[in-house]
């Protein structure tokens, strides 16, 4: 099939590369010339495991190309994915201006009947707005579908190639047949391709992310209770996670959720509820818990250092909101570091992938280390923010030797409290004795 993917961010680039891998001819289009120039020069603008190899392989095979000419990409394709960003407005609602601008371009270049698929995360009713924007500019027949993405940053390629389900909102049998053919290689093992009406598909994306965000905030509240009760949240997590009705995923306490999806999508769903007269009180609490949780690392650090943050040197391991990505959008590290700087501390940090993004955010206000151990020289405390594999089994003797004070604030519960305390560390984490 001939496919155009408009937008080359985390979603669009993964979608384009994976569809090309299954034999489709894919054109990825973006108005950002700098990004397209990077891709045409075999450089990937985001950190996503497996993606560079996938892009290079399909470019070499002639199935994947990149352009800034969105109109030409639309004209040459039978299926068009809209995968541009939907940043939050000031009121929390999703900003649809980029989506609708793409829809207008599609209408202007509707040279033949096409299937238009919204892949961007958009509120219920967006497909109809896309349909109206296209229809204003063409009399050619077309179909509009909703195909929300459920990709995890850091595992997006595997998620697309081996999905646990594919959700598609359609209102015509012809569009359903086309999408079924497109996704057939990805659901051969029996994982479902679920067709539903378009509004249901649009709500499904927000509902899924809101549920996952709810589990994280719930577990962070349980971790706080464990600290007060003298319980161990890791044992509690195992106790409830082995219940088949609950399961183990997204039950790890930490410094709060971040990234491009959960914060934005929870707010957008709250806004949609407000517009429709539905008071989503549970999600209001989820967001409030998460906002408080992002301050917990700073509070724990203040407590363990007896309030002596001014003139202290704090080593930070991890800037990205999660491991296996360079994404720092709404990362807990931002709240922590800004709080430390406001209190007069010196911050020295390292992240295996997000160093350049950190420099764009903090500039020269913090120090950047070449590796995790360089960040520890003369440090008064080490804070673990991101659960990178490289941080899971460090040389604790070396850590203690490098630091001025052997203090560890473990925001991801990576280490054994007994081991570190036996070695002479002052250690604190979330929800542990």
C-alpha positions in Angstrom: 0.0 0.0 0.0 1.0 3.6 -0.5 1.0 5.4 2.9 1.7 8.9 4.0 2.4 9.7 7.6 2.2 13.4 8.4 4.3 14.2 11.5 7.7 12.7 12.3 7.7 12.8 16.1 7.7 9.8 18.5 4.5 8.4 17.0 4.7 9.3 13.3 8.3 8.1 12.8 7.6 4.8 14.5 4.4 4.3 12.5 6.1 5.1 9.2 9.2 2.8 9.8 7.1 -0.1 11.0 4.6 0.1 8.2 7.5 0.2 5.7 9.0 -2.9 7.4 6.0 -4.9 6.3 6.3 -3.9 2.6 4.4 -0.7 2.3 5.7 2.3 0.5 5.7 5.0 3.1 6.4 8.7 2.8 6.9 10.6 6.2 6.2 14.3 5.8 6.8 17.1 8.2 7.0 20.9 7.9 10.0 21.0 10.1 12.8 21.1 7.6 15.6 20.6 10.2 14.0 17.4 11.3 13.5 16.1 7.7 17.1 17.1 6.9 18.3 15.0 9.8 16.3 12.0 8.7 17.5 12.3 5.1 21.1 12.3 6.5 20.5 9.1 8.4 20.1 10.8 11.8 17.2 10.1 14.1 16.0 13.2 16.1 14.7 11.1 19.0 16.1 8.3 21.2 14.1 5.1 20.6 15.7 1.7 20.8 15.6 -0.2 17.5 14.3 2.8 15.5 17.6 3.9 13.8 18.1 0.4 12.4 14.5 0.1 11.2 14.7 3.5 9.5 18.0 2.8 7.8 16.9 -0.6 6.6 13.8 0.6 5.0 15.4 3.7 3.5 18.0 1.5 1.8 15.2 -0.8 0.6 13.4 2.2 -1.0 10.2 1.8 1.0 10.7 4.8 3.3 11.3 8.4 2.4 11.1 11.8 4.1 9.9 15.1 2.7 8.7 18.6 3.7 6.1 18.6 0.8 3.1 17.4 2.7 0.8 18.0 -0.3 2.9 15.8 -2.6 3.0 13.0 0.0 -0.8 13.1 0.3 -1.3 13.0 -3.5 1.0 10.0 -3.8 -0.7 7.9 -1.1 -3.9 5.9 -0.6 -3.8 6.0 3.2 -2.9 9.2 5.1 -2.0 9.1 8.9 -2.3 12.3 10.8 0.4 12.0 13.5 1.2 15.6 14.4 1.4 17.0 18.0 -1.6 18.0 20.1 0.0 20.2 22.8 -2.1 21.3 25.7 -3.8 24.7 25.7 -3.7 26.9 28.8 -7.0 25.4 29.9 -5.7 21.8 29.5 -7.6 21.0 26.3 -5.8 19.5 23.4 -4.7 22.1 20.8 -6.0 20.8 17.4 -4.6 23.5 15.2 -1.9 21.3 13.7 -4.3 18.4 13.1 -6.8 20.6 11.4 -4.1 22.3 9.3 -3.1 18.9 8.0 -6.7 18.1 7.3 -7.0 21.2 5.1 -3.8 20.2 3.3 -5.3 16.8 2.6 -8.4 18.3 1.3 -6.4 20.5 -1.1 -4.5 17.5 -2.5 -7.3 14.9 -2.6 -6.4 13.7 -6.0 -8.2 10.3 -5.5 -10.3 8.6 -2.8 -8.3 8.1 0.3 -8.6 6.7 3.9 -7.5 9.4 6.4 -6.6 8.1 9.8 -6.1 10.2 12.9 -3.2 8.8 14.9 -2.6 11.8 17.1 -4.1 11.7 20.6 -7.2 13.8 20.1 -10.4 14.4 22.1 -13.7 12.9 21.2 -15.3 14.7 18.2 -12.0 15.4 16.5 -12.6 13.0 13.6 -15.7 14.9 12.7 -13.8 18.2 12.7 -11.1 16.6 10.4 -13.9 15.3 8.1 -15.4 18.8 7.9 -12.1 20.5 7.3 -11.3 18.1 4.4 -14.9 18.2 2.9 -14.7 22.0 2.7 -11.9 21.7 0.2 -12.7 18.7 -1.9 -15.6 16.9 -3.6 -13.6 13.6 -3.9 -14.8 10.7 -1.8 -12.8 9.9 1.4 -13.1 8.1 4.7 -12.0 9.3 8.1 -11.0 6.8 10.8 -9.6 7.0 14.4 -6.6 4.7 15.2 -5.3 5.7 18.6 -1.7 4.7 19.4 -0.7 2.8 22.5 3.1 3.0 22.2 5.4 3.2 25.2 8.4 5.5 24.8 11.5 3.2 25.0 9.6 0.2 23.6 7.6 1.8 20.8 8.9 -0.3 18.0 8.1 -3.6 19.8 4.7 -2.2 20.8 3.9 -1.5 17.1 5.3 -4.6 15.7 3.7 -6.9 18.4 0.7 -5.0 19.6 -1.5 -6.4 22.4 -4.4 -4.9 20.5 -5.1 -2.5 17.6 -8.1 -0.2 18.1 -9.8 1.4 15.1 -12.8 3.6 14.9 -14.6 3.4 11.5 -17.9 4.2 10.0 -17.7 2.4 6.7 -17.0 -1.3 5.7 -14.6 -0.1 2.9 -12.4 1.7 5.4 -12.5 -1.2 7.8 -11.3 -3.6 5.0 -8.4 -1.3 4.1 -7.2 -1.0 7.7 -7.6 -4.7 8.3 -5.3 -5.4 5.3 -2.8 -2.8 6.5 -2.6 -4.2 10.0 -2.8 -7.9 9.1 0.9 -8.5 9.5 0.9 -7.2 13.0 -2.0 -9.3 14.4 -1.2 -12.7 12.9 -0.6 -14.2 16.3 -4.2 -13.6 17.3 -4.0 -10.3 19.3 -7.2 -8.5 18.4 -7.9 -5.9 15.8 -10.8 -4.2 17.5 -13.2 -2.2 15.3 -15.6 0.2 17.0 -17.4 3.5 16.3 -15.2 6.6 16.0 -16.2 8.4 19.2 -15.5 5.2 21.2 -12.1 4.8 19.7 -11.3 8.5 20.6 -12.4 8.0 24.2 -10.5 4.7 24.4 -7.1 6.3 24.1 -7.7 8.9 26.9 -9.4 6.3 29.1 -6.4 3.9 28.8 -3.8 6.6 29.7 -6.0 7.9 32.5 -6.3 4.4 34.0 -2.5 3.9 33.9 -2.0 7.3 35.4 -4.5 6.3 38.1 -2.6 3.2 39.0 0.6 5.2 39.4 -1.0 7.8 41.6 -2.7 5.1 43.6 0.5 3.3 44.2 2.3 6.5 45.2 -0.4 7.1 47.8 0.0 3.5 49.1 3.8 4.1 49.3 3.1 7.1 51.5 0.9 5.0 53.8 3.6 2.3 53.9 6.1 4.9 55.2 3.8 5.9 58.0 2.8 2.3 58.9 6.3 0.9 58.8 5.4 -1.4 55.9 7.4 -2.1 52.7 5.7 -1.0 49.5 7.6 -3.5 47.4 6.0 -6.4 49.3 2.6 -4.7 49.1 3.1 -4.3 45.4 3.8 -8.0 45.0 0.8 -8.9 47.2 -1.7 -7.0 45.1 0.1 -7.4 41.7 -0.3 -11.2 41.8 -4.1 -10.8 42.0 -5.3 -11.7 38.5 -7.9 -8.9 38.7 -5.2 -6.3 39.2 -1.9 -7.5 37.6 1.6 -6.2 38.2 2.0 -3.4 35.6 2.2 0.3 36.6 2.3 -0.4 40.3 5.8 0.9 40.9 5.9 3.9 43.2 8.2 6.8 42.2 8.6 10.5 41.8 5.4 10.9 39.7 4.5 10.3 36.1 5.7 12.5 33.3 6.3 12.4 29.5 4.2 13.4 26.5 1.1 11.4 27.3 -0.2 10.9 30.8 -0.1 14.5 32.1 -1.5 15.9 28.9 -4.1 13.2 28.4 -5.4 13.3 31.9 -5.8 17.1 31.7 -7.5 16.8 28.3 -9.9 14.2 29.5 -10.7 16.4 32.5 -11.4 19.3 30.1 -13.6 17.2 27.9 -15.6 16.1 30.9 -16.0 19.6 32.0 -17.3 20.7 28.5 -19.8 17.9 28.6 -20.9 18.5 32.2 -19.2 15.4 33.7 -17.2 16.0 36.9 -14.4 13.5 36.7 -13.4 13.7 40.4 -11.3 10.6 40.4 -9.0 12.1 37.7 -8.8 15.4 39.5 -7.4 13.5 42.5 -5.0 11.5 40.2 -3.6 14.8 38.9 -3.4 16.4 42.4 -1.5 13.3 43.7 0.9 13.4 40.9 1.6 17.1 41.3 2.4 16.5 45.0 4.5 13.5 44.2 6.8 15.5 42.0 7.8 17.5 45.1 8.6 14.4 47.2 12.2 13.9 46.1 13.0 17.5 47.1 11.2 17.1 50.5 13.0 13.8 51.2 16.3 15.3 50.3 15.7 18.3 52.5 14.8 16.0 55.4 17.8 13.7 55.1 20.2 16.7 54.8 18.5 18.5 57.8 17.5 21.4 55.5 21.1 22.2 54.5 20.6 22.5 50.8 22.3 25.9 50.3 25.9 25.4 49.2 25.4 21.6 49.0 26.3 19.6 46.0 23.6 17.2 44.7 24.3 14.5 42.2 21.3 13.6 40.0 21.2 10.3 38.1 18.6 10.6 35.3 16.9 13.5 33.6 14.4 11.7 31.3 10.9 11.0 32.7 11.6 7.2 32.2 14.4 4.9 31.0 15.1 4.2 27.4 14.1 7.6 26.2 15.6 11.1 26.0 12.1 12.7 26.6 12.1 15.2 29.4 8.6 16.5 29.0 7.1 16.9 32.5 10.0 14.9 33.9 10.2 14.8 37.8 13.8 15.8 37.3 12.7 19.3 36.2 10.8 20.0 39.5 13.6 18.5 41.6 16.4 20.5 39.9 14.5 23.8 39.8 13.7 23.3 43.5 17.4 22.6 44.3 18.6 25.7 42.4 16.1 27.9 44.1 17.5 26.8 47.5 21.1 27.5 46.5 22.3 24.0 45.8 24.8 23.0 43.1 23.4 20.4 40.8 25.6 18.0 38.9 23.9 15.4 36.8 24.1 12.6 34.2 21.6 10.8 31.9 22.6 8.2 29.2 20.3 9.7 26.6 18.8 13.1 27.7 21.9 15.3 28.2 21.2 17.5 25.2 17.6 18.0 26.2 18.7 18.8 29.7 21.1 21.5 28.4 18.2 23.0 26.4 16.2 23.3 29.6 18.8 24.2 32.2 21.6 25.8 30.2 24.6 26.5 32.3 22.7 26.6 35.6 23.8 23.0 36.4 26.9 20.9 35.7 26.9 18.0 33.3 29.0 14.9 33.9 30.5 12.6 31.3 29.2 9.5 33.3 27.3 8.7 36.4 30.4 8.4 38.7 31.8 11.8 37.6 28.7 13.4 39.0 29.5 12.1 42.5 32.8 13.9 43.2 32.4 15.8 46.5 28.6 15.4 46.4 26.5 15.7 49.6 23.8 13.4 48.2 22.8 11.3 45.2 19.3 11.3 43.9 18.1 8.6 41.6 15.4 10.0 39.3 15.3 7.7 36.2 15.5 3.9 36.4 18.2 3.3 33.7 19.6 -0.2 33.7 23.1 1.3 34.1 22.0 2.7 37.5 20.6 -0.6 38.9 23.9 -2.3 40.0 26.5 0.4 40.6 29.8 0.1 42.5 28.6 1.3 45.9 32.1 1.3 47.4 33.2 3.7 44.6 30.1 5.8 45.2 30.9 6.1 48.9 34.5 7.0 48.2 33.6 9.7 45.7 30.9 11.4 47.8 31.5 13.9 50.6 28.5 12.6 52.4 27.1 9.1 51.7 23.5 10.0 51.2 21.3 8.3 48.7 17.7 9.3 47.9 16.4 6.5 45.7 13.4 7.8 43.7 12.9 4.4 42.0 13.4 1.9 44.8 16.3 0.3 42.9 18.5 -0.6 45.9 18.3 -2.8 49.0 18.0 -0.6 52.1 19.7 -3.1 54.3 22.8 -3.4 52.0 23.3 0.4 51.8 22.9 1.0 55.5 25.3 -1.8 56.3 27.8 0.0 54.0 27.3 3.3 55.9 25.0 5.1 53.6 22.1 7.2 54.7 19.3 5.8 52.5 15.7 6.8 51.8 13.2 5.7 49.1 9.5 5.6 48.6 7.3 3.5 50.8 10.1 1.5 52.4 11.2 1.0 56.0 
